[in-house]
Amino acid sequence: MKKLYINCGSGLSGDMMLGAFINMGVPADHLKEKLARLRLDEFELSIEEKMIGKKSVTDVDVILKDRTNLHKAPYSGVYRNYRQIVDMINNSALSNNVKVLSRRIFDIKAKAEAKVHEVPIDKVQFHEAGAVDSIVDIVGTAICCDYMDADEVAAKHVPTGYGEVKCACGTLPVPAPAVKQILEDAEIPHYRSEIPQEVLTPTGASILAGIADSFGWNDIQGNVLKRGYGCGKRDTGLPPLELILCEEREDV
């Protein structure tokens, strides 16, 4: 069986996941073609190779085509609620496996946001770049998981960082309330770490909760098939996110 290991000691975000999957071998054209099935034409995908230390890593960025209203007010510009995003996924030409996993991850994120903001889940809004970023990062991760076709996913304990982060809702403590809620709801093992900034985003936490079957591994079991490395936009001084795909015996 194939097992995917997530070495998330650097934290986790959606763009880090996409970068690591592409670096591991998911063709960029495959990801872009599948994402096009959402009929979401508000973004372009930027993919760049970088060196962190001696490792070649991939940096993925979701670039909005129209940034006119992005910084005028917290809820200016295009935003979507949870139900609209689910309908977009359901009405797309994506495979059933990708739809199911995408909805699972979005459900985790939306439920946490609903609890934090005390609103019904269908009224949870994903605003500004967050609307498009969340859709691309989450659906993109589901596309990549489907491409790699691992039978099981294991993740390490994840750091959160500390301090404050600025977002559309204002300045929030790290970990952000939605991240804390996801960690609690999914019972994800985590720790503070000594990085004075956000290293685990709400989307990253949602992805981790949605795809990981177990947490806490030390040694890789089986034959390593592929490794992939992805980086985020913040300079944390930590190593890049690492994904490791292995072939394991059924009795291991």
Backbone hydrogen bonds, N-H to C=O, Kabsch-Sander energy under -0.5 kcal/mol:
donor,donor_aa,acceptor,acceptor_aa,energy
3,K,246,C,-2.4
4,L,152,E,-3.0
5,Y,3,K,-0.6
5,Y,244,I,-3.3
6,I,154,A,-2.8
7,N,5,Y,-0.6
7,N,242,E,-3.1
8,C,6,I,-1.2
11,G,8,C,-2.0
12,L,199,V,-1.9
17,M,13,S,-1.8
18,L,14,G,-2.2
19,G,15,D,-2.4
20,A,16,M,-2.4
21,F,17,M,-2.4
22,I,18,L,-2.4
23,N,19,G,-2.6
24,M,20,A,-1.7
25,G,21,F,-1.2
26,V,21,F,-2.3
31,L,27,P,-2.1
32,K,28,A,-2.6
33,E,29,D,-2.4
34,K,30,H,-2.2
35,L,31,L,-2.5
36,A,32,K,-1.8
37,R,33,E,-0.5
37,R,34,K,-1.3
38,L,35,L,-2.0
39,R,36,A,-1.7
41,D,39,R,-0.7
44,E,63,I,-2.2
46,S,44,E,-0.6
46,S,61,D,-3.0
47,I,45,L,-0.5
48,E,59,D,-2.5
50,K,57,V,-2.9
52,I,50,K,-0.5
52,I,55,K,-2.6
53,G,51,M,-0.5
55,K,52,I,-2.1
57,V,50,K,-2.9
57,V,55,K,-0.6
58,T,229,Y,-2.1
59,D,48,E,-3.2
60,V,58,T,-0.5
61,D,46,S,-2.6
63,I,44,E,-2.9
63,I,61,D,-0.7
64,L,62,V,-0.6
65,K,42,E,-2.3
67,R,65,K,-0.5
70,L,67,R,-1.0
72,K,69,N,-1.0
73,A,69,N,-0.7
76,S,73,A,-1.8
80,R,126,F,-2.3
82,Y,124,V,-1.8
83,R,122,D,-0.7
85,I,81,N,-1.9
86,V,82,Y,-2.4
87,D,83,R,-2.4
88,M,84,Q,-2.0
89,I,85,I,-2.2
90,N,86,V,-2.9
91,N,87,D,-2.4
92,S,89,I,-1.2
93,A,37,R,-0.9
99,K,95,S,-2.3
100,V,96,N,-2.7
101,L,97,N,-2.1
102,S,98,V,-2.5
103,R,99,K,-2.6
104,R,100,V,-2.1
105,I,101,L,-2.2
106,F,102,S,-2.5
107,D,103,R,-2.6
108,I,104,R,-1.8
109,K,105,I,-2.1
110,A,106,F,-3.1
111,K,107,D,-2.5
112,A,108,I,-1.7
113,E,109,K,-2.4
114,A,110,A,-2.6
115,K,111,K,-1.9
116,V,112,A,-2.4
117,H,113,E,-2.7
118,E,114,A,-1.1
119,V,114,A,-1.6
123,K,120,P,-1.8
124,V,121,I,-1.3
126,F,80,R,-3.7
127,H,125,Q,-0.6
130,G,127,H,-1.1
131,A,127,H,-0.6
131,A,128,E,-1.2
132,V,128,E,-0.8
133,D,129,A,-3.7
134,S,130,G,-2.2
135,I,131,A,-1.6
136,V,132,V,-2.8
137,D,133,D,-3.1
138,I,134,S,-2.5
139,V,135,I,-2.4
140,G,136,V,-2.1
141,T,137,D,-1.8
142,A,138,I,-2.1
143,I,139,V,-2.4
144,C,140,G,-2.3
145,C,141,T,-2.8
146,D,142,A,-2.2
147,Y,143,I,-1.9
148,M,144,C,-2.4
149,D,145,C,-2.1
150,A,145,C,-0.6
151,D,2,K,-2.4
152,E,2,K,-1.2
154,A,4,L,-2.7
155,A,214,S,-2.4
156,K,6,I,-2.1
158,V,189,P,-1.9
160,T,191,Y,-1.8
161,G,192,R,-1.8
162,Y,195,I,-1.7
162,Y,197,Q,-0.5
163,G,174,V,-0.6
165,V,172,L,-2.7
167,C,170,G,-2.7
170,G,167,C,-1.8
172,L,165,V,-3.0
172,L,170,G,-0.6
174,V,163,G,-2.2
180,K,176,A,-2.5
181,Q,177,P,-2.2
182,I,178,A,-2.3
183,L,179,V,-2.7
184,E,180,K,-2.0
185,D,181,Q,-3.0
186,A,182,I,-2.7
187,E,183,L,-0.6
188,I,183,L,-1.7
191,Y,158,V,-1.7
197,Q,195,I,-2.2
199,V,160,T,-1.6
200,L,160,T,-0.9
201,T,12,L,-2.0
205,A,201,T,-2.9
206,S,202,P,-2.2
207,I,203,T,-2.5
208,L,204,G,-2.3
209,A,205,A,-2.4
210,G,206,S,-2.0
211,I,207,I,-2.0
212,A,208,L,-1.9
213,D,153,V,-2.9
214,S,153,V,-1.2
216,G,155,A,-2.8
223,N,247,E,-2.4
225,L,245,L,-3.2
226,K,245,L,-1.6
228,G,243,L,-2.3
230,G,241,L,-1.8
231,C,58,T,-1.6
236,T,234,R,-1.2
241,L,230,G,-2.2
242,E,7,N,-1.6
243,L,228,G,-2.7
244,I,5,Y,-2.4
245,L,226,K,-2.7
246,C,3,K,-2.7
246,C,244,I,-0.5
247,E,223,N,-2.8
248,E,1,M,-3.5
248,E,246,C,-0.6
252,V,249,R,-1.6
